[in-house]
Amino acid sequence: MKSAFLLIATNIAVMVVLGIVMRLLGVDSLLAESGTGLNYQSLLIFASIFGFGGAFISLAISKWMAKRSTGAQVIETPTTPTERWLVQTVQRQAERAGIGMPEVAIFDAPEPNAFATGMSRNDALVAVSTGLLANMTQDEIEAVLGHEVSHVANGDMVTMTLIQGVVNTFVIFISRIVGFFVDRVLLKNEEGLGIGYYLTSMAAEVVFGILASTITAWFSRQREFRADIGGAELAGRHKMVAALQRLQQASGEAHLPAEIQALGISGGGGLSDLFRSHPPLEVRIAALQQRD
């Protein structure tokens, strides 16, 4: 559940870096027609290339980034009863869900949490925190694992990447139109693309990227409800409800590194409900309890 924010936060950074590279290579100059206007067709093509490119770069490095940011240690050969049980449980759930066996890892964190990430249904990582292992019952942990396996089976990482790609494209497209307007209309620059264009478009890219994250956050919240249902199907509804209630008792919302927060079991909120990658735990519990 942590991994949804990975795509949101990392994408903003990737877009900014790609934007700087694009300017250094002189790509932006191709958007000017005879020095008098923007070539909107070329702009949309470049925005799409870099928008989706940034999203898929984030997806490609998601497992590496998750391991690095949390210090997650993959269980290569189980050496304890807990490690053996974790691997066996994930393997059983993965088979039921029809996906390849994910890597299973443990990361050191005092709060109960878990996340799933990876490029595809057959190349994923499922990780749990030491706090989750210490503070949850086996039934509750099984439900959490089912939730994460469901994220993988539902293709949430790829889905969020595609959504992020569309959002990135419009952010890049609109920010450059704003930069062009400031450069030509407000600053009265009549030749080429001036400093006003570059500074304004870069600032607009960051601002619009933050605002656009409300769109990806909304989709992330909907995927959380679906993963809860999947966890209930794999482990049992009462176990899934109990796991969410345990998380609620622990602290309400556990926190992960920002770049992988969205695909965590109990990801935090943002500046307001619009920026939350996860619905409130009480809402998720009620949604499960109301299902027939």
N, C-alpha and C positions, 0 to 999 in steps of 0.2 A: 504494500500500500504506500510505501515511502516513495516508490520510484516515479510517481507522476510528477512530483515537483522537480525531480532531476531534469526532466525535459523542459519544464518551464524556466527554471533558473539558468540552466546550462545554455539553453537556446538564446537567451538575451545576450549572454557573454559571447557565444559563437557568432551571433549576428553582428555584433559590434566589431569583433575581430575581422570577420569576412568583409565587412563594410570598409574598414581601414585598408585591408589588402586590395580591395577593389579600387579604392581611390589611388593608392600608390601605383597600381598597374595602369592607371589612366582609363579604367573602364568607364567611369562616370562621364568622361569627356565625350563618349560615344552617344550619350543621351541628348546632346545638344545638336539641333539641326541648324546649320549655318550660323551658329551663335545666336539665334533668335528665339528658339523654343525647344521644348522637350519632345523627344521621339517617344510617345507613350507606348507604342508597340514594343520597342526595344526595352523600355523601362520595365514593362510587365514581364518580358522574357527574363531579364536579368534578376528581377525580384523573385521570380519563381525558382530560378536556378539556385540563387543564394538562400532563399527562404526554405526550400525543401532540403537543400544541401546541408544547411545548419542543423535542421531537425534530424536528418539521418546520420550526421556525424555524432550528434548527441546520443542517438540510439546505439551506434556502433561502439561507442566507448562506455556505455552505461554500466556494464558489469565491472569493467576496470575501475571506473570512477567510484562505483558503490563500494568495492573492496577497499580502495585507497582511502575514501573518506570515512569509513567506519572501522577500518582495520579488521574486516571480517576474515576469518580463517576458514578456508574450505576444508571439509572433512574428507580427506583422501582415503584414509583407512580408519574406520571407527575403532577407538581404543577404550571406550567406556560404555556401560549399558545405555546411558543417555544418548550418546552419539549413535549407537547402533539403532536405538529406537527411532531417533529422528530420521535417519536415512531410510529405514524400513517403512516408516509412515509416509514419507514423501514419495517413495517408490510406489507404494500401494495406491496412493491418491493419484499420482501421475498416470498410472496404468488405467485407473477408472476414468480419468479425464481424457485419455487418449492422446497424451503428449509424451515427448521424450523425457527421460530422467533428468531433472535439473541438478545442478551442483547444489550441495547443502552446506551452509556455513553458519558459524557462530561469531557474533561480534560483542565486544565488551561494552556494555552500557547498563547503568543501574535501573533504568525504567523498562517496563515490559514493552517490547516492540518487535516488529518483523517486517521484512520487505521482500519483494520479488522484482527482478529486472532481467534484461537480456534482449538480444536481437530478435528472437523468434520463439515459438512454442517448443522447439526442440533444442534451444540453446539458451537456457535460462539459469538464473541463480535464485535460490530461496534461502534467506538468512534470518536467524532469530537472535535476540539479544540475551545476554547472560541474565539480565533482570527478568526477562520473560520466563526463562527456565527456572529461576529461583522462586518466582512469585505466583506461578500458575500451576494448576493441576494438569495431569497428563491429558485429560479429556479436553480441557481448555486449550492446551497447546495444540492438540490435534485439530481443533476447529480453526485456530489461527493459521496453521499450515494449510488447511483446506482452503481458507480464504486466499492465501498467497498463490497456491497452485491454481485456483480458479482465475486469478489475474492472468496467469500465464496461458491457461487454456482458452480464456476469452480473447486473447490477443490484445490485451490492453496496452502493452508497450508500443506495438505497431500502430494501433488505433490512435493513441495519443500523439504519436510522431506525425501521422498524416494530418491530424487536426492542427498540430503546431506548425506544420509546413504551410498550411493555408493561411494561418494567422501571421506567420513570419512574412509571407509574400505580400500581404496587404500592408503590414507595418513598413516594410522597405519601400513599397510603391508610394504610399501616402506620405511618408517622411521626406522623400525626395521631391515630391510635388510641393510640399510646404517649404523645403529649402530653396527650391527654384523660385517660388513666389516671393520669399523674403529677399533673395538675392537680386531679382529683376525688378520687382514692384516697389519694395520698401527701400532697398539700398541703391536702386537705380543703376545697377551694373548692366551694361549693354554689350559686353564682350565676354564670350566664353562663360565658364562657371567660376564665380569668385569665391572668396573666403567665406562670405555670408552663406553661400549654398552649402559648403562643406560643414561648417560649424552648426548651422541650423538643422540640417538633415541628420547629423549625428545625434544632436540633442533630442530631436523629435523621435528618432528611432528608439532611444532609451525610454522616453515618456510613453510613446504609443505601445512599446513592448510591455511595459508594466500594466498599462490599462488593458491591453489585449489579453493579459494573463487571466483576467476575470472570465474570459470565454473558455480557456483551457481548464480553469479551475471548476467551472460548471460541469463540463464533461467529465472531469475527474470524479466529482461527487456522484454523478450518476453511475459510473463504473464501480464505485465503492458499494453501492446498494446491490449491484449485480454480483460482485465478488462475495458479499455476505450471503447471498442466496446460494452461491456455489459452495461456500464453506459449509453451509447448513446441509446441503445435499451430500457432501463427501463425509462429513463427520457427525451429522445429526443437528437438528435445529436447536435442541436444548443445549447442546455443547457450544454452538455458535453464540447463542444468547448469553450463556454463562461467561464466555470469553470476553464479550463486549462489556458485560457488567463488571467483570474483574478489572478491565482497563479503566472503566469509569471510576471505580473505587480507588484505583492506584493513584490517579492524579487528574483524571478528566481527559487530558490530551498529552501524550508523550511527544517528545521532540527528537527529530533526527536531523542530520546535516541537511541544509536546505536543498541541495541538489538531488536528494533521493526521498524527500519528504512525502511526495504525492503517492507513492506506492507502498507506504508503510501501513501497518494495521491500525495505527492510531495517530495519523499525521496531524500536525497542528494547523491552526488557522492563520490568516494573514492580518492585514490592517482592519478588515471587516469581513462580514460573512461572504461578500463577493469574492474575496481572495482565498477563501478556505478550500484546500484540496480535498477535505473530507467533511461529510455532514457531521453534525454533533452526534456523539455516541448515543444520547437518549433517543434521537430520531431514528438511528439505525436499529436500535433495540426494538422500538415500537413497530418499525416496519416489518421486522422478522416475526414478532409476536402476533401481528395481525394477519399474517399469511395463513391460508387454510392448510 
